[in-house]
Amino acid sequence: MDERLKSFLREQFREAGREYARARDAYQSGRKSAETEDDTNEGTNGENSKQTVASEQEITDNSKPDISTPVSALPCNETGQARIVCRRDAEKRAVRIDTEAHPACFESGHPDCEGCVRDIRSGIVETW
């Protein structure tokens, strides 16, 4: 199978998984708030609608890729460089990662480098 097709399918399955997780979390959150609502005074319907709008905004905000969270969660060496496994050369590297989630060794247009950036942004890059 062509590498580009594999990469495309992998990304689509990952996105579907993330969307499923967001829907599941929203459902569980809704159930918990409904249970809490049943236990409290029913005269607070106006406040609950505000909470629902806030929850919907959180779900929408989570659909945007948050680059800072995965990058900060990567293991780092003593100098603050992220420890990742290079997909292009299949070797362990300690590199700086910029605000766009590009490692210092990033080569624009290279499929392995592009895949590495996608993995860093999704928080699933291989580390050591």
C-alpha positions in Angstrom: 0.0 0.0 0.0 1.3 3.5 -0.9 2.7 5.4 2.1 0.6 8.4 1.4 -2.5 6.3 1.5 -1.4 4.7 4.7 -0.8 8.1 6.2 -4.1 9.5 5.0 -6.0 6.5 6.4 -4.1 6.6 9.7 -4.9 10.3 10.1 -8.6 9.8 9.3 -8.9 7.0 11.8 -7.2 9.1 14.5 -9.5 12.0 13.8 -12.5 9.7 14.0 -11.2 8.4 17.3 -10.7 11.9 18.7 -14.2 12.9 17.6 -15.6 9.8 19.3 -13.7 10.7 22.5 -15.1 14.2 22.4 -18.6 13.0 21.9 -18.3 10.4 24.7 -16.9 13.0 27.1 -19.7 15.4 26.2 -22.3 12.7 26.8 -20.8 11.7 30.1 -20.6 15.4 31.1 -24.2 15.8 30.2 -25.3 12.8 32.2 -23.4 14.0 35.3 -24.9 17.5 35.0 -28.4 16.0 34.6 -27.9 13.8 37.7 -26.6 16.8 39.6 -29.6 18.9 38.3 -32.0 16.2 39.6 -30.4 16.4 43.0 -30.5 20.2 43.3 -33.4 22.7 43.3 -35.2 22.8 40.0 -35.5 26.6 40.1 -32.0 27.0 38.6 -32.9 26.3 34.9 -31.4 29.6 33.7 -28.0 28.8 35.3 -28.0 25.3 33.8 -28.6 26.6 30.3 -25.5 28.9 30.8 -23.5 25.8 31.8 -24.7 24.0 28.7 -23.5 26.8 26.5 -20.1 26.9 28.3 -19.8 23.1 27.8 -20.6 23.4 24.1 -17.9 26.1 23.7 -15.4 23.8 25.5 -16.2 21.0 23.0 -15.8 23.4 20.1 -12.5 24.7 21.5 -11.2 21.2 21.9 -11.7 20.5 18.2 -8.9 23.0 17.4 -5.4 21.5 17.6 -3.8 22.7 20.8 -0.1 22.7 20.0 1.2 23.9 23.4 -0.2 21.0 25.4 1.4 18.1 23.6 4.7 19.9 23.1 5.0 20.7 26.8 4.1 17.1 27.7 7.1 15.7 25.7 10.0 14.3 27.8 13.0 16.7 27.7 16.7 16.4 28.5 18.5 18.6 31.0 18.9 21.5 28.4 15.1 21.6 27.7 15.2 19.8 24.3 12.5 17.4 23.5 13.6 13.8 23.2 11.9 12.3 20.1 12.6 9.5 17.7 13.2 10.9 14.2 10.9 9.2 11.6 13.1 10.2 8.7 16.4 8.7 10.0 14.9 6.3 12.6 17.2 7.6 15.4 16.8 9.1 18.8 17.2 12.9 18.9 17.1 15.7 21.4 15.8 18.8 19.5 14.1 22.1 20.2 10.5 22.3 19.0 9.1 25.7 17.9 5.6 27.1 18.5 4.4 25.5 15.3 5.4 22.1 16.6 8.3 21.8 14.1 11.4 20.2 15.5 14.7 21.8 14.7 15.5 19.0 12.2 12.3 19.5 10.3 12.6 19.5 6.5 9.6 21.0 4.7 7.9 18.8 2.2 9.5 15.6 3.5 6.7 13.1 4.2 8.4 11.7 7.3 8.9 15.2 8.7 5.4 16.2 7.9 4.1 13.0 9.7 6.3 13.8 12.7 4.8 17.3 13.0 1.3 15.8 12.9 2.3 13.3 15.6 3.7 16.0 17.8 0.5 18.1 17.4 -1.6 15.1 18.3 0.6 14.1 21.2 1.5 10.6 19.9 5.1 11.2 18.7 7.5 8.4 19.7 9.9 9.5 22.5 12.7 8.0 24.5 
